[in-house]
Amino acid sequence: MRRTGRFPRAWTLAVAASVASVCVSLAGCASMTGANAASLDSIAELARAVGIAPELVYTTEVDGYDLAPQSVGPGAADGMSATWFNSSTGAMLTIRSDSGELTEASCAATPLWDAPGGAVTCANEDGVWHRSAGGIHEYVAVRDGALIWVSGMNDASPADLLTAAKKVHVPSDAELELLFSDVPKTPGEPVERGDLPEDGDGAPIDPTGPGG
């Protein structure tokens, strides 16, 4: 499973600057519960276009945190990654989905996302795995053959991470729209050039100047 490091400061500031405006246009960012899960076809239509397996699309909700849609994208292998931001505290939490299973042995043997070294302590807590090493905490929710890793930065509390892990769920139609609201729906169109020959693979045609 691919690990990623901490987010650069510039990206963190960009998230803080844009979350508020996104939530104004898509009301209820932190309140949607996903009680009515979107269909797999609806999820697949958006997820496959960016290389995410539909069965690995998940979301969560934690009071005080809003999804940063620009953070949503491919994660490990064909999983997804998404980040939520607390505008009051600056704390951030990220979920990353992946296929697989977690045992007590593999839970302790797998390094934390943000702490690649050191012994990992692993315990089952309220139905999710609580992993810690070097003062850093991480939680893992298990859903239908998927593992959803929840980590934080900027002093996101273990309690917030635990809540995020416990509330991981398949998105509703409204949550799905929000998740992919900043992801390009179609590939960019190629730029057409007017100075190429109509036939063959020739180079651009340049006018002949003085001297040939």
GROMACS elastic network, one bead per residue, 0.5 to 0.9 nm:
[ bonds ]
;  ai    aj funct       b0    kb
    1    76     6  0.59223   500
    1    77     6  0.71418   500
    1    98     6  0.77869   500
    2    75     6  0.79477   500
    2    76     6  0.50694   500
    2    77     6  0.72045   500
    3    76     6  0.73604   500
    3   111     6  0.88931   500
    3   112     6  0.84754   500
    3   113     6  0.57537   500
    3   114     6  0.83141   500
    3   116     6  0.85692   500
    4     7     6  0.87014   500
    4    75     6  0.89945   500
    4    76     6  0.88819   500
    4   113     6  0.64926   500
    4   114     6  0.76130   500
    5     8     6  0.89782   500
    5   113     6  0.70378   500
    5   114     6  0.60585   500
    5   115     6  0.88231   500
    6   113     6  0.86991   500
    6   114     6  0.66470   500
    6   153     6  0.78067   500
    7    10     6  0.83614   500
    7    11     6  0.65400   500
    7    12     6  0.66925   500
    7   153     6  0.86347   500
    8    11     6  0.54338   500
    8    12     6  0.64837   500
    8    13     6  0.89536   500
    9    13     6  0.62722   500
    9    14     6  0.86236   500
   10    13     6  0.52200   500
   10    14     6  0.62282   500
   10    15     6  0.87533   500
   11    14     6  0.50106   500
   11    15     6  0.62862   500
   11    16     6  0.87679   500
   12    15     6  0.52062   500
   12    16     6  0.64319   500
   12    17     6  0.88091   500
   12    85     6  0.89952   500
   12    90     6  0.88854   500
   12    92     6  0.86687   500
   13    16     6  0.50750   500
   13    17     6  0.62183   500
   13    18     6  0.88014   500
   14    17     6  0.51301   500
   14    18     6  0.63180   500
   14    19     6  0.86548   500
   15    18     6  0.54418   500
   15    19     6  0.60209   500
   15    68     6  0.61061   500
   15    69     6  0.87776   500
   15    70     6  0.76340   500
   15    71     6  0.79463   500
   15    83     6  0.89901   500
   15    84     6  0.88631   500
   15    85     6  0.73268   500
   16    19     6  0.58614   500
   16    20     6  0.77031   500
   16    68     6  0.83648   500
   16    85     6  0.70395   500
   16    86     6  0.83038   500
   16    87     6  0.65755   500
   16    90     6  0.77086   500
   17    20     6  0.70725   500
   17    21     6  0.81192   500
   18    21     6  0.56218   500
   18    22     6  0.63935   500
   18    23     6  0.88577   500
   18    68     6  0.75347   500
   18    70     6  0.87160   500
   19    22     6  0.52225   500
   19    23     6  0.62383   500
   19    24     6  0.87674   500
   19    66     6  0.68018   500
   19    67     6  0.70613   500
   19    68     6  0.55165   500
   19    69     6  0.78392   500
   19    84     6  0.89272   500
   19    85     6  0.75850   500
   19    87     6  0.82744   500
   20    23     6  0.52817   500
   20    24     6  0.63802   500
   20    25     6  0.89971   500
   20    66     6  0.82559   500
   20    87     6  0.82560   500
   21    24     6  0.51798   500
   21    25     6  0.65966   500
   21    26     6  0.87138   500
   22    25     6  0.53913   500
   22    26     6  0.60994   500
   22    27     6  0.83909   500
   22    29     6  0.85803   500
   22    67     6  0.88849   500
   22    68     6  0.80041   500
   22    69     6  0.79189   500
   22   178     6  0.89211   500
   23    27     6  0.54640   500
   23    28     6  0.69993   500
   23    29     6  0.56615   500
   23    30     6  0.87607   500
   23    66     6  0.75661   500
   23    67     6  0.83613   500
   24    27     6  0.55715   500
   24    28     6  0.84164   500
   24    29     6  0.86405   500
   26    29     6  0.67015   500
   26   174     6  0.89712   500
   26   178     6  0.71125   500
   27    30     6  0.87864   500
   27    31     6  0.89716   500
   28    31     6  0.52047   500
   28    32     6  0.63274   500
   29    32     6  0.66330   500
   29    61     6  0.86412   500
   29    65     6  0.85661   500
   29    66     6  0.58666   500
   29    67     6  0.67487   500
   29   175     6  0.80562   500
   29   178     6  0.78761   500
   30    33     6  0.85376   500
   30    60     6  0.87968   500
   30    61     6  0.58232   500
   30    62     6  0.68069   500
   30    63     6  0.65950   500
   30    64     6  0.73476   500
   30    65     6  0.64670   500
   30    66     6  0.55439   500
   30    67     6  0.74778   500
   31    61     6  0.72098   500
   31    62     6  0.85524   500
   31    63     6  0.80135   500
   32    35     6  0.83215   500
   32    61     6  0.76237   500
   32   171     6  0.88768   500
   32   172     6  0.79906   500
   32   174     6  0.77475   500
   32   175     6  0.67835   500
   33    36     6  0.82123   500
   33    60     6  0.80899   500
   33    61     6  0.74767   500
   33   167     6  0.85997   500
   33   169     6  0.84352   500
   33   171     6  0.80278   500
   33   172     6  0.75642   500
   33   175     6  0.83576   500
   34    37     6  0.55381   500
   34    38     6  0.81601   500
   34    59     6  0.84903   500
   34    60     6  0.86698   500
   34   169     6  0.68405   500
   34   170     6  0.66369   500
   34   171     6  0.50623   500
   34   173     6  0.79376   500
   34   174     6  0.82203   500
   34   175     6  0.69759   500
   35   169     6  0.88254   500
   35   170     6  0.88173   500
   35   171     6  0.82898   500
   35   172     6  0.67355   500
   36   170     6  0.88764   500
   36   171     6  0.79580   500
   36   172     6  0.53277   500
   36   173     6  0.76535   500
   37    40     6  0.88360   500
   37   169     6  0.83652   500
   37   170     6  0.58136   500
   37   171     6  0.54726   500
   37   173     6  0.67230   500
   38    41     6  0.82856   500
   38    42     6  0.64369   500
   38    43     6  0.67532   500
   38   170     6  0.73759   500
   38   171     6  0.61067   500
   38   174     6  0.83804   500
   38   175     6  0.86196   500
   38   176     6  0.72585   500
   39    42     6  0.52306   500
   39    43     6  0.63641   500
   39    44     6  0.85881   500
   39   172     6  0.84202   500
   39   173     6  0.80250   500
   40    43     6  0.50186   500
   40    44     6  0.59037   500
   40    45     6  0.85413   500
   40    54     6  0.66911   500
   40    55     6  0.75927   500
   41    44     6  0.50097   500
   41    45     6  0.61530   500
   41    46     6  0.89572   500
   41    54     6  0.83233   500
   42    45     6  0.53422   500
   42    46     6  0.69739   500
   42    47     6  0.87943   500
   42    54     6  0.89776   500
   42   173     6  0.80147   500
   42   176     6  0.84840   500
   43    46     6  0.56312   500
   43    47     6  0.59342   500
   43    48     6  0.83135   500
   43    54     6  0.57040   500
   43    55     6  0.83508   500
   43    57     6  0.74679   500
   43   171     6  0.86347   500
   43   173     6  0.86137   500
   43   176     6  0.71202   500
   44    47     6  0.50155   500
   44    48     6  0.55115   500
   44    49     6  0.81209   500
   44    52     6  0.84033   500
   44    53     6  0.73742   500
   44    55     6  0.82972   500
   45    48     6  0.62052   500
   45    49     6  0.69379   500
   45    54     6  0.84523   500
   46    49     6  0.57513   500
   46    50     6  0.74323   500
   46    52     6  0.86941   500
   46    54     6  0.84151   500
   46   176     6  0.86564   500
   46   177     6  0.89791   500
   46   180     6  0.70349   500
   46   183     6  0.86391   500
   46   185     6  0.70421   500
   47    50     6  0.57211   500
   47    51     6  0.64662   500
   47    53     6  0.64047   500
   47    54     6  0.57362   500
   47    57     6  0.74887   500
   47    73     6  0.88550   500
   47    74     6  0.89478   500
   47    80     6  0.88365   500
   47   180     6  0.81191   500
   48    52     6  0.52593   500
   48    53     6  0.61760   500
   48    54     6  0.68028   500
   49    52     6  0.75601   500
   49   184     6  0.85249   500
   49   185     6  0.71188   500
   49   186     6  0.73144   500
   49   187     6  0.83695   500
   50    73     6  0.71565   500
   50    74     6  0.69068   500
   50   183     6  0.79341   500
   50   184     6  0.81647   500
   50   185     6  0.84593   500
   51    73     6  0.84487   500
   51    74     6  0.63588   500
   51    78     6  0.61794   500
   51    79     6  0.81939   500
   51    80     6  0.87483   500
   52    55     6  0.85408   500
   52    56     6  0.70975   500
   52    57     6  0.74284   500
   52    73     6  0.76864   500
   52    74     6  0.56998   500
   52    75     6  0.78999   500
   52    77     6  0.84667   500
   52    79     6  0.54085   500
   52    80     6  0.59740   500
   53    56     6  0.54159   500
   53    57     6  0.70395   500
   53    78     6  0.54788   500
   53    79     6  0.61415   500
   53    80     6  0.80132   500
   54    57     6  0.55156   500
   54    79     6  0.86519   500
   55    58     6  0.82391   500
   55    79     6  0.86874   500
   55    99     6  0.89819   500
   55   144     6  0.87538   500
   55   146     6  0.78792   500
   55   170     6  0.86891   500
   56    78     6  0.77954   500
   56    79     6  0.55056   500
   56    80     6  0.66774   500
   56    97     6  0.58695   500
   56    98     6  0.65633   500
   56    99     6  0.73590   500
   56   146     6  0.64891   500
   56   147     6  0.84898   500
   56   148     6  0.85160   500
   56   170     6  0.87095   500
   57    79     6  0.73557   500
   57    80     6  0.64135   500
   57    81     6  0.88758   500
   57    97     6  0.73618   500
   57   169     6  0.87415   500
   57   170     6  0.66296   500
   57   171     6  0.76071   500
   57   176     6  0.88045   500
   58    80     6  0.80459   500
   58    95     6  0.84565   500
   58    96     6  0.88188   500
   58    97     6  0.74351   500
   58   148     6  0.79794   500
   58   168     6  0.64895   500
   58   169     6  0.54876   500
   58   171     6  0.60032   500
   58   176     6  0.88996   500
   59    82     6  0.80323   500
   59    95     6  0.78730   500
   59   164     6  0.89109   500
   59   167     6  0.81994   500
   59   168     6  0.56132   500
   59   169     6  0.56142   500
   59   170     6  0.62413   500
   59   171     6  0.57373   500
   59   175     6  0.76811   500
   59   176     6  0.84258   500
   59   179     6  0.79217   500
   60    95     6  0.83132   500
   60   163     6  0.87974   500
   60   164     6  0.57344   500
   60   165     6  0.74649   500
   60   166     6  0.83802   500
   60   167     6  0.53509   500
   60   169     6  0.61497   500
   60   170     6  0.84713   500
   60   171     6  0.81192   500
   61    64     6  0.89743   500
   61    65     6  0.73034   500
   61    66     6  0.79730   500
   61    67     6  0.84424   500
   61    84     6  0.85154   500
   61   163     6  0.79663   500
   61   164     6  0.59926   500
   61   167     6  0.63456   500
   61   168     6  0.75140   500
   62    65     6  0.56288   500
   62    66     6  0.80521   500
   62    84     6  0.86339   500
   62   160     6  0.67922   500
   62   161     6  0.85646   500
   62   163     6  0.64465   500
   62   164     6  0.58181   500
   62   167     6  0.79728   500
   63    66     6  0.83611   500
   63    86     6  0.88342   500
   63   160     6  0.85163   500
   64    85     6  0.81256   500
   64    86     6  0.56198   500
   64    87     6  0.76704   500
   64    88     6  0.77199   500
   65    84     6  0.56214   500
   65    85     6  0.50471   500
   65    87     6  0.73241   500
   65    88     6  0.89480   500
   65    91     6  0.84292   500
   65    92     6  0.78639   500
   65    93     6  0.84352   500
   66    83     6  0.85161   500
   66    84     6  0.51265   500
   66    85     6  0.53044   500
   66    86     6  0.64585   500
   66    87     6  0.80963   500
   67    70     6  0.88380   500
   67    71     6  0.83114   500
   67    72     6  0.88978   500
   67    82     6  0.76223   500
   67    83     6  0.60922   500
   67    85     6  0.63487   500
   67   178     6  0.82325   500
   67   179     6  0.77563   500
   68    71     6  0.56122   500
   68    72     6  0.74410   500
   68    82     6  0.74444   500
   68    83     6  0.58710   500
   68    84     6  0.55940   500
   68    85     6  0.66787   500
   68   179     6  0.84191   500
   69    72     6  0.55205   500
   69    73     6  0.89803   500
   69    82     6  0.75588   500
   69    83     6  0.79020   500
   69    84     6  0.86630   500
   69   178     6  0.67913   500
   69   179     6  0.57243   500
   69   180     6  0.66987   500
   69   181     6  0.63167   500
   69   182     6  0.54540   500
   69   183     6  0.77831   500
   70    73     6  0.80652   500
   70    82     6  0.84490   500
   70    83     6  0.87518   500
   70   179     6  0.87885   500
   70   180     6  0.85232   500
   70   181     6  0.81606   500
   70   182     6  0.53554   500
   70   183     6  0.71301   500
   71    81     6  0.72676   500
   71    82     6  0.52871   500
   71    83     6  0.57558   500
   71    84     6  0.85028   500
   71   182     6  0.84629   500
   72    75     6  0.89179   500
   72    80     6  0.71269   500
   72    81     6  0.55957   500
   72    83     6  0.70660   500
   72   179     6  0.65760   500
   72   180     6  0.69699   500
   72   182     6  0.77783   500
   72   183     6  0.73021   500
   73    79     6  0.86136   500
   73    80     6  0.56001   500
   73    81     6  0.55248   500
   73    82     6  0.67833   500
   73   180     6  0.84573   500
   73   183     6  0.74712   500
   74    77     6  0.78213   500
   74    78     6  0.65211   500
   74    79     6  0.58243   500
   74    81     6  0.59069   500
   74    82     6  0.88454   500
   74    96     6  0.88759   500
   75    78     6  0.65327   500
   75    82     6  0.86382   500
   75    96     6  0.62124   500
   75    97     6  0.70070   500
   75    98     6  0.77897   500
   76    79     6  0.52725   500
   76    80     6  0.69887   500
   76    81     6  0.81201   500
   76    96     6  0.74222   500
   76    97     6  0.72642   500
   76    98     6  0.62072   500
   77    80     6  0.86069   500
   77    98     6  0.71905   500
   77    99     6  0.86132   500
   78    97     6  0.85808   500
   78    98     6  0.71680   500
   78    99     6  0.83647   500
   79    96     6  0.69723   500
   79    99     6  0.73882   500
   80    95     6  0.80481   500
   80    96     6  0.56415   500
   80    97     6  0.53936   500
   80    98     6  0.74865   500
   81    94     6  0.70200   500
   81    95     6  0.56853   500
   81    97     6  0.66036   500
   82    93     6  0.85189   500
   82    94     6  0.56006   500
   82    95     6  0.55563   500
   82    96     6  0.67302   500
   82   179     6  0.81514   500
   83    92     6  0.67634   500
   83    93     6  0.56192   500
   83    95     6  0.64818   500
   83    96     6  0.89247   500
   83   152     6  0.89988   500
   84    91     6  0.85152   500
   84    92     6  0.56072   500
   84    93     6  0.53408   500
   84    94     6  0.63018   500
   84    95     6  0.86411   500
   85    88     6  0.89680   500
   85    89     6  0.87458   500
   85    90     6  0.67066   500
   85    91     6  0.60653   500
   85    93     6  0.67385   500
   85    94     6  0.89444   500
   86    89     6  0.56807   500
   86    90     6  0.52792   500
   86    91     6  0.52767   500
   86    92     6  0.62350   500
   86    93     6  0.86881   500
   86   156     6  0.88080   500
   87    90     6  0.53757   500
   87    91     6  0.76027   500
   88    91     6  0.81377   500
   89    92     6  0.88410   500
   89   154     6  0.82914   500
   89   155     6  0.84719   500
   89   156     6  0.85689   500
   90   153     6  0.89059   500
   90   154     6  0.62995   500
   90   155     6  0.81532   500
   90   156     6  0.83958   500
   91   152     6  0.74505   500
   91   153     6  0.60779   500
   91   155     6  0.56610   500
   91   157     6  0.82636   500
   92   151     6  0.85894   500
   92   152     6  0.55655   500
   92   153     6  0.53197   500
   92   154     6  0.61883   500
   92   155     6  0.78437   500
   92   156     6  0.59653   500
   93   150     6  0.69132   500
   93   151     6  0.56744   500
   93   153     6  0.63763   500
   93   154     6  0.87752   500
   93   156     6  0.65954   500
   93   160     6  0.82282   500
   93   161     6  0.69379   500
   93   164     6  0.82409   500
   94   149     6  0.79447   500
   94   150     6  0.56251   500
   94   151     6  0.53830   500
   94   152     6  0.60176   500
   94   153     6  0.84671   500
   94   161     6  0.88154   500
   95   148     6  0.62153   500
   95   149     6  0.54014   500
   95   151     6  0.66246   500
   95   152     6  0.88478   500
   95   164     6  0.83735   500
   95   165     6  0.83132   500
   95   168     6  0.88314   500
   96   147     6  0.81157   500
   96   148     6  0.54912   500
   96   149     6  0.51021   500
   96   150     6  0.66769   500
   96   151     6  0.85252   500
   97   146     6  0.66968   500
   97   147     6  0.55724   500
   97   149     6  0.62278   500
   97   150     6  0.89406   500
   98   145     6  0.88343   500
   98   146     6  0.57236   500
   98   147     6  0.52488   500
   98   148     6  0.64768   500
   98   149     6  0.81539   500
   99   145     6  0.61650   500
   99   147     6  0.59309   500
   99   148     6  0.87306   500
  100   142     6  0.89972   500
  100   145     6  0.58767   500
  100   146     6  0.58089   500
  100   147     6  0.62504   500
  101   106     6  0.87660   500
  101   142     6  0.75714   500
  101   145     6  0.64446   500
  101   146     6  0.71138   500
  101   147     6  0.66855   500
  102   105     6  0.80193   500
  102   106     6  0.59359   500
  102   107     6  0.57962   500
  102   129     6  0.87203   500
  102   140     6  0.88401   500
  102   142     6  0.80457   500
  102   147     6  0.77612   500
  103   106     6  0.51976   500
  103   107     6  0.57528   500
  103   108     6  0.85183   500
  104   107     6  0.51273   500
  104   108     6  0.64171   500
  104   109     6  0.87125   500
  104   122     6  0.70947   500
  104   123     6  0.76807   500
  104   124     6  0.86919   500
  104   129     6  0.89689   500
  105   108     6  0.54394   500
  105   109     6  0.62136   500
  105   110     6  0.88136   500
  105   122     6  0.87844   500
  106   110     6  0.59797   500
  107   110     6  0.56541   500
  107   111     6  0.85294   500
  107   120     6  0.80317   500
  107   121     6  0.83747   500
  107   122     6  0.61315   500
  107   123     6  0.85207   500
  107   129     6  0.78944   500
  107   131     6  0.75865   500
  108   111     6  0.77259   500
  108   119     6  0.76011   500
  108   120     6  0.51464   500
  108   121     6  0.59531   500
  108   122     6  0.54376   500
  108   123     6  0.87877   500
  108   131     6  0.76500   500
  109   119     6  0.80576   500
  109   120     6  0.69577   500
  110   116     6  0.87747   500
  110   120     6  0.75872   500
  111   114     6  0.83376   500
  111   115     6  0.65959   500
  111   116     6  0.50835   500
  111   117     6  0.65663   500
  111   118     6  0.77634   500
  111   119     6  0.80332   500
  111   120     6  0.68192   500
  111   133     6  0.85303   500
  112   116     6  0.57032   500
  112   117     6  0.79406   500
  112   120     6  0.75075   500
  112   131     6  0.75135   500
  112   132     6  0.74806   500
  112   133     6  0.73206   500
  112   136     6  0.82017   500
  112   137     6  0.81744   500
  112   138     6  0.70338   500
  112   151     6  0.86689   500
  113   116     6  0.65253   500
  113   138     6  0.80205   500
  113   149     6  0.85630   500
  113   151     6  0.72740   500
  114   136     6  0.76070   500
  114   138     6  0.88556   500
  114   151     6  0.78314   500
  114   152     6  0.86322   500
  114   153     6  0.88900   500
  115   118     6  0.73787   500
  115   132     6  0.89201   500
  115   133     6  0.68689   500
  115   134     6  0.73460   500
  115   136     6  0.70863   500
  117   120     6  0.86269   500
  117   133     6  0.81808   500
  117   134     6  0.85831   500
  118   133     6  0.62745   500
  118   134     6  0.68631   500
  119   132     6  0.85090   500
  119   133     6  0.61057   500
  119   134     6  0.80986   500
  120   131     6  0.64873   500
  120   132     6  0.56437   500
  120   134     6  0.83489   500
  121   130     6  0.80201   500
  121   131     6  0.55943   500
  121   132     6  0.52920   500
  121   133     6  0.63924   500
  122   129     6  0.67013   500
  122   130     6  0.56668   500
  122   132     6  0.67211   500
  123   128     6  0.84019   500
  123   129     6  0.57094   500
  123   130     6  0.52875   500
  123   131     6  0.66825   500
  124   127     6  0.61817   500
  124   128     6  0.55988   500
  124   130     6  0.59533   500
  124   131     6  0.87804   500
  125   128     6  0.53627   500
  125   129     6  0.59367   500
  125   130     6  0.60395   500
  125   162     6  0.86146   500
  126   129     6  0.82423   500
  126   162     6  0.86614   500
  126   166     6  0.78520   500
  127   141     6  0.77540   500
  127   142     6  0.86667   500
  127   166     6  0.75725   500
  128   139     6  0.66519   500
  128   140     6  0.57415   500
  128   141     6  0.50290   500
  128   142     6  0.70653   500
  128   162     6  0.79803   500
  128   165     6  0.69468   500
  128   166     6  0.68619   500
  129   138     6  0.82571   500
  129   139     6  0.54347   500
  129   141     6  0.66043   500
  129   142     6  0.84593   500
  129   165     6  0.89100   500
  130   137     6  0.72907   500
  130   138     6  0.60846   500
  130   140     6  0.67264   500
  130   162     6  0.79607   500
  131   136     6  0.83591   500
  131   137     6  0.58198   500
  131   138     6  0.50687   500
  131   139     6  0.58758   500
  131   140     6  0.78544   500
  132   135     6  0.65728   500
  132   136     6  0.54466   500
  132   138     6  0.61316   500
  132   139     6  0.85487   500
  133   136     6  0.53828   500
  133   137     6  0.68148   500
  133   138     6  0.88767   500
  134   137     6  0.85139   500
  136   151     6  0.88401   500
  136   152     6  0.87532   500
  136   158     6  0.88219   500
  137   151     6  0.70303   500
  137   152     6  0.78902   500
  137   157     6  0.86003   500
  137   158     6  0.62794   500
  137   161     6  0.81662   500
  138   149     6  0.71995   500
  138   150     6  0.57215   500
  138   152     6  0.74790   500
  138   158     6  0.76395   500
  138   161     6  0.70578   500
  138   162     6  0.82293   500
  139   148     6  0.82842   500
  139   149     6  0.59671   500
  139   150     6  0.50844   500
  139   151     6  0.67350   500
  139   158     6  0.85584   500
  139   161     6  0.65992   500
  139   162     6  0.62868   500
  139   164     6  0.86430   500
  139   165     6  0.62207   500
  140   147     6  0.64814   500
  140   148     6  0.54691   500
  140   150     6  0.59771   500
  140   151     6  0.88219   500
  140   162     6  0.87697   500
  140   165     6  0.63771   500
  140   166     6  0.89559   500
  141   146     6  0.82211   500
  141   147     6  0.58719   500
  141   148     6  0.51104   500
  141   149     6  0.66109   500
  141   150     6  0.79431   500
  141   165     6  0.54487   500
  141   166     6  0.68327   500
  141   167     6  0.89031   500
  141   168     6  0.71572   500
  142   145     6  0.68894   500
  142   146     6  0.57952   500
  142   148     6  0.64079   500
  142   149     6  0.89277   500
  143   146     6  0.50674   500
  143   147     6  0.64318   500
  143   148     6  0.76693   500
  143   168     6  0.84296   500
  143   169     6  0.81150   500
  144   147     6  0.84758   500
  148   165     6  0.75549   500
  148   168     6  0.77365   500
  149   165     6  0.77126   500
  150   161     6  0.62632   500
  150   162     6  0.80851   500
  150   164     6  0.71364   500
  150   165     6  0.61845   500
  151   156     6  0.85049   500
  151   158     6  0.89886   500
  151   161     6  0.66175   500
  152   155     6  0.72148   500
  152   156     6  0.53008   500
  152   157     6  0.77557   500
  152   158     6  0.83796   500
  152   160     6  0.88468   500
  152   161     6  0.69386   500
  153   156     6  0.55370   500
  153   157     6  0.88138   500
  155   158     6  0.89228   500
  156   159     6  0.83585   500
  156   160     6  0.66124   500
  156   161     6  0.71933   500
  157   160     6  0.52253   500
  157   161     6  0.64451   500
  157   162     6  0.86788   500
  158   162     6  0.60361   500
  158   163     6  0.85466   500
  159   162     6  0.50778   500
  159   163     6  0.61932   500
  159   164     6  0.86419   500
  160   163     6  0.50760   500
  160   164     6  0.61864   500
  160   165     6  0.86539   500
  161   164     6  0.50591   500
  161   165     6  0.62076   500
  161   166     6  0.86583   500
  162   165     6  0.50995   500
  162   166     6  0.61621   500
  162   167     6  0.85956   500
  163   166     6  0.51573   500
  163   167     6  0.61350   500
  163   168     6  0.86984   500
  164   167     6  0.52232   500
  164   168     6  0.62462   500
  165   168     6  0.54041   500
  166   169     6  0.86954   500
  168   171     6  0.89283   500
  169   172     6  0.88911   500
  170   175     6  0.89695   500
  170   176     6  0.87135   500
  171   174     6  0.76501   500
  171   175     6  0.52073   500
  171   176     6  0.54154   500
  171   179     6  0.85000   500
  172   175     6  0.50679   500
  172   176     6  0.59189   500
  172   177     6  0.85327   500
  173   176     6  0.50427   500
  173   177     6  0.62448   500
  173   178     6  0.87302   500
  174   177     6  0.51824   500
  174   178     6  0.63876   500
  174   179     6  0.87126   500
  175   178     6  0.50263   500
  175   179     6  0.60428   500
  175   180     6  0.87407   500
  176   179     6  0.50203   500
  176   180     6  0.63794   500
  176   181     6  0.83221   500
  177   180     6  0.55371   500
  177   181     6  0.57287   500
  178   182     6  0.80451   500
  179   182     6  0.76254   500
  179   183     6  0.82568   500
  180   183     6  0.50723   500
  180   184     6  0.80959   500
  180   185     6  0.83780   500
  181   184     6  0.81428   500
  181   185     6  0.87989   500
  182   185     6  0.87572   500
  184   187     6  0.70399   500
  184   188     6  0.84130   500
  186   189     6  0.86561   500
  189   192     6  0.89575   500
  193   196     6  0.64957   500
  193   204     6  0.89681   500
  194   197     6  0.84341   500
  194   204     6  0.89000   500
  195   203     6  0.88896   500
  195   204     6  0.55194   500
  195   205     6  0.57844   500
  195   206     6  0.80319   500
  196   199     6  0.85471   500
  196   201     6  0.84508   500
  196   202     6  0.71472   500
  196   203     6  0.67090   500
  196   205     6  0.62698   500
  197   200     6  0.68668   500
  197   201     6  0.76090   500
  197   202     6  0.63959   500
  197   203     6  0.77569   500
  197   204     6  0.71650   500
  197   205     6  0.72598   500
  198   201     6  0.88676   500
  199   202     6  0.79781   500
  202   205     6  0.82136   500
  203   206     6  0.88533   500
  206   209     6  0.88196   500
  208   211     6  0.82734   500
  208   212     6  0.57860   500
  209   212     6  0.57461   500
